[in-house]
Amino acid sequence: MDPRLAVHLRLAELDDARYVEWLFRVALHREPDEEARHDAVLRLQERRVSRSALLAELVAGDDFAETRGLDDALAVAARARRTGERLRALTAPSAAGAHALELPWVLSRYHEEEHVLDVGYVAAEPAYLLGLLELRADRLVGIDVTGPIDVPGIETVRADIRSLPFRNETFDLALCVSALDHAGKEGAVPGLGRGRVERGLRELRRVLTERGRVLISVPAGTEEEHGWSVQHEPGRWCELFTHAGFGVAEHEVYARSQDGWRAVEEPAPGEAAILCAELHVDPEAARSLRERLRGLTHR
């Protein structure tokens, strides 16, 4: 039998409802909601669209662009880990969320640490959790103030970053993607944001080994506090990191404009922005890496 015919026959075995489910899983990495499922199946049954036309509609939509952006981010990060590249000056469309930059920046800097802690896994993008599992760390622990929820391959613990239930020097690496700014958000009191953040940072430092690192992203820009979240200017974030005992080895600011996300020295007033940073428990190790990176930049 012609292999092409065999493929057509196998797809024809799927009724319209099963085809729609398969299409959403492949194209958007999720199940269709009930409304989308009903609409797509009805249109297929009434022959208002072909199966190929439905696929084209999904691929042309914003949901697919977001899905592809996350897939691309994981691929870029994995390639950088293999080559030893430190990703910088990343770009993303203006419609993309900050995770299109956070994921590759953070995941590309994994150095085969054995014991890894992730902060705030419950609300994380599924693509990010997949990226964590692809690191293949010997022990991968996720903490969150909510949950725990079951994630195969991740040891999940309900815990507050300000009071971690682990012994000193338990982890080699901590990942904190868009989570530190929400430190202690349960029952948060306006005006205490900075204290919550610093307590969280000191707890991370306590549970890290002497050569431990933190890969982190936080919102950057005009000083803001909403009780449940805080935002600081990039320089202020670096001051908080240093005051908690960390050395800042590397940091980069990304801002979003109408033209998209790009690396900047400082975000313009009103621009959405994030700060990505690599922190070291040993300030001397951070200084050494910072000088080495500066030398590479000036070549």
N, C-alpha and C positions, 0 to 999 in steps of 0.2 A: 504493500500500500504506500502511496505517496505520503511522505512524512507530514507534508502540509495538510493533507486531507485528514490525517490522523488527529492532528491538533484541532482542526475545525470540529471533528466529530466529538472529541472529548469535551470541548467547550459547549457544544450543543446539548450535552447530557445535563448541563446545569440549567435548572429552570431560572426564570428571571429573578426571583427572590434570592436564590443562592448566588447567582452571578453578581447581583448588586453587593451582597456581603463580601464576596471575594474581591470585587473591584475596590471597595473602600479600604479593605485590609491591605491590599497591595499598593494602592496609590496614596492613601492618606494615613496608613498605619493605625487605623481605628475602625470600630464598628460604626455603621451609619445610625444616626438617631432615627427615631420612629417616623418623624415627618419626612426626612430625606429618603428613608427607605420606601415609604408608601408612595411618594411622588415619583421616584425613579422606576419602581416596579410598574406603576400604572402607566407611565409614559412608554415603557418598553412593551407592555402588553397591548397597548392601543397603537403601537407602531408609530408613535409620534417622534421617536428617536430610535436610532440603531444602537447596538451595543458599542460600536466604535465611537459613535457621536457622544454617548454618555461618558466614555473614557476621556474623550477630548475635552469635554466640559470640566471634568474634575481636574485634569492636568492644567487647564487654563486658569483655574481659580486660585484665590489667595491661600486656601488651606494647603494646596499642593506646594505652592511656593514656600510656605513655612516648613512643611515636611521635608522638602528637598534641602532647604537651608540647613536644617538640623542634621540631615544625613551627610551633607557636604562637610559640615563642621566636624563631625566625627571622623570622616575620612581624612580631612586635612590634619587633624590632631594625631591620628594613628601614623600617618606618613611622617610627620615631624618627629614623633618619638623614635621611629626607626632610623631616621637620618641624624638625630641629635639637634635638629633646628629649634631655635627659640622663636616662636611665631611673634611677630610684631607688625605694627602698621596694617592691621587687618581692616577690611571694609565689609559693609553689608548694606542692602537696600534700606531706605528709610522706613519701609513698612515692617521690617524685621524687628523682632524683640531683641533685647540686650543679650539673650542667651546665644544668639548667632555669633557673638564675639566672645562671650564668657567661656563657652564650652571649649572651643579650640585653644584659647589662650591658656586655660587652666589644665586641660587634659594633655596638652602637648608637653607640659613641663613635669610630667610624672617620670621619676627616675628609678623605677623598679623597687620602690620601697615595699617592705613586707607587710607592715601593719598600718592600715590606712583608716582614718576616721572621716566620715562625711557629715556635715552639719546641715540639717534641713531637708532631708531626702523626701519627706512626705509630699511636699508641693513641687518637687522637681519635675522637669520634663522627662517623660519616659526615655527619650533619646539620651539624656544625660545619665540616667541610671544604667542604660545599656553601655554607655561609654565607660562608666565606672567598672562594670563587670568585665569589659574588654581589657582592663588593666591587669587582670589576673593576679591581684595581690593575694598573699597567703591568708590574710585576714582583712576583711572589709566590713566595717561597722558603720551603720547609719543611725544618727540620733535626731529626734525631733520632739518638740513639746506636745505634739499631738500623735495619734497612733498608739502603738506601732501598727504598721501595715506589713503584710507579708510580701517580701521581694526575694525570690529565690536567688541565693548566692550572696545576700547581704544580711549580716547579723543586725537586726533592727532593735533599737532600745528607745524607750520613751525617756527623755531626759532634757533638761534645760542646760544650755551652753554655760550658764553662770554657775552650775553646780554639777559637774560631770561625775558619773558613778564609776570612775576608772582610777587605777593607781597612778602614781607619778611615773612618767616616762614609759607609758604604755604604747604610744604610737610613734611611727617614723614620719608620718605625713598627715596633715589635716586639710581637707578641702571645705571651703566655706563660700559657696556661690550664692550671692544675693540672699544671705541669711543673717549675717552679723548685724545688719541694720534693724533686724526684727528681734534682736536679743531680748528675751523676757517679755515678749509682746503680750502673753497671757496676763491680764491684770496690770498692764503697763500704766504708769502714772506720768502724765505730761511733766516735763522738766527734769526727769531722771534718766533720759535717754543716754547721755554720755556715760553716766555711771554704770548702766547696764552693759553698754558696749565694752567698757574697760574691764569689767568683771569677766565678761565672756572671753576677752582676749587673754587675760591672765590665766583663766582655766585651761584654755587651749595650750598655752605655754607650759603649764604644769604637767599635762598628760603627754607632752612630746618629749622625745629623747634629746640628748644634748646636741645632736646633729639634725634635729627635726626641722621641718619646714611647714609653712602654711601657704596654700595657694588660695587667694581670696578675691572676691569682687564685691563692690559696694556702690550704692548710688552716690554720685559726686555732683556738686554744684552749690548753689546758694544754701546757706545754713537753714535747715528746716527740721522741725520735730512735730510729729502728729500723735505722740503717745505710743502708737503701735509701730512706728518706724522713725528713723532719723536719717538725715542727709547732711554731709559735711563737704566743705571744699576739699580738693585733693590734698593740699598741704596740711589741713587739719587732720584728715585721716592718717596721714603719715606720722604726724605728731602723736596721735593716739596709739598707733602701732609701736612707736619707739618708747613711749611712756609705759607701755605694758611689758617692756623688756625685750621686744623683738628688734632685729636689725632688718631694715628694708633693703633687700638686695636688688629689686627691680620693680618698677611700677610704670603703668601706662594708662592714660586717660583717653576714653572714646566718647565722642559727642555725636548726637543725631541732629542733622539739619534736613532741609528739603531734598538735598542731594544725596543723603544717605549717612550711614555711620562712618566716621573716620577718626584717626588718632589726632589729638590736639594737645597743646601744652596746658591750656585752661579752657573749660567750656564757656561759651558766651552766656550772658544772663538769659535765663529761661530755657536754655537747651537741656534736653534730657541727656544725661551723661553717666558713665560708670568709670570706676577706677579698678583696674586689675593689678594685683601686686603679689610678689613672692616675698615672704617673710621668713627669717631664720631665727631659731632660738639662740644661736651663737652670733652676736653682732659682728664679730671679727670675720666669720665666714661670709656674712652678708656683705661686709665692706670689700672683701677680696673679690667676690663675684661681681659686685658693682663696678669696681675698677677694671676688671677684665672685660666686662661688657662695654664699658666706656671706651676702652682701647680698641675693641673691634669696631665700634661705631665710627671712630675717627680715622680708621684706615682708608 
